[in-house]
């Protein structure tokens, strides 16, 4: 079966711009979670969505937002980009809430210049 | 709050020798514990998890880990290392699921494993 698909794989944006990243979960998975990976801070939790509702949010500023659609696909948006937002953004899907069934995508590498 | 410590940034081991990557954790209540591996420019690949039951967990590619509640540790082990095992390894913890609350993973900083031919 198809895995978790994240698009685009690579992205270069300018400071001040906004960006939208997409995550298509494994078919039948209802939960999507997002993580940010940077060399300095490591892997940090951004959000969890389940049945189109945000269930949990990490300690990130309001510039980071997301949503989940009725087909479980999820998008995350970062507005007013800063250099520090450069990171690998990883999406994980699972059947239900909780991380014990996570499957991660390959990530979107965002570079802010 | 939950946390994970991976005390070694890098572990070097000769091919064919046993390997250990260390992990200790802190979480309220019972833990769910995970090991993931990451190859360059890729996402996280699941290796194994401890939810409940036997303290020795066997996972993919010959890896195993032992849950030690008294020492709050979950070290990753493999009896005989391969060059292809060279990668970045992450330990992660979550509180046990009880139907409500937050269940995100908290990751360690990662340990770079280098297997020398």
Interface residues (C-beta under 8 A of the other chain):
Chain A: X4 X6 X33 X35 X42 X43 X44 X45 X48 X55 X56 X58 X90 X92 X97 X98 X99 X100 X102 X103 X104 X105 X106 X107 X109
Chain B: X32 X34 X36 X41 X42 X43 X44 X45 X46 X49 X51 X90 X92 X94 X97 X102 X103 X104 X105 X106 X107 X108 X109 X110
